[in-house]
């Protein structure tokens, strides 16, 4: 049995007092040591984007002072490869049809689950010009037309800030559907 010297606590009492304080430090040291052994990996992995569907829902021709307009439904599948939930403050882009800018896309406040994905829908109203009316008519007749969504996104990382990524091509592909016009 150990006795304490006058003015000094016993070693057992000191160990009981320090154990709760040292445990978090030991875990921190262990995690730092293990991360030093791992290959260099980024702290934040960039989300990925895929088109789940793109569909021309309506097409109005010019008349009575109003321009021709295409109504497009775009569903984006946004994947979060990070082990923590992530919030995208904004996804903003330009919808390009057959190489011509036809409109913009804006998806605010996209909450992504940890290592998961969500589907975001954008209903686009695209005013058509002589350059783009032909492409919209081809889609309405069931023919394939190339499309692309170029843009940026801003991640809300809390106290780490709100970094923006891009501009770059978020998604691209062929826009083809069953004919809605003869």
Secondary structure, 3 states (H helix, E strand, C coil): CCCCCCCCCCHHHHHHHHHHHHHHHHHHHHHHHHHHHCCCCCCCCCCEEEEEEEEEEEEECCECCECCEEEEEEEEEEECCCCCCEEEEEEEEEEEECCEEEEEEEEEEEEECCCCEEEEEEEEEEECCHHHHHHHHHHHCCCCEEEEEEEEEEEECHHHCCCEEEEEEEEEEEECCCCCCC
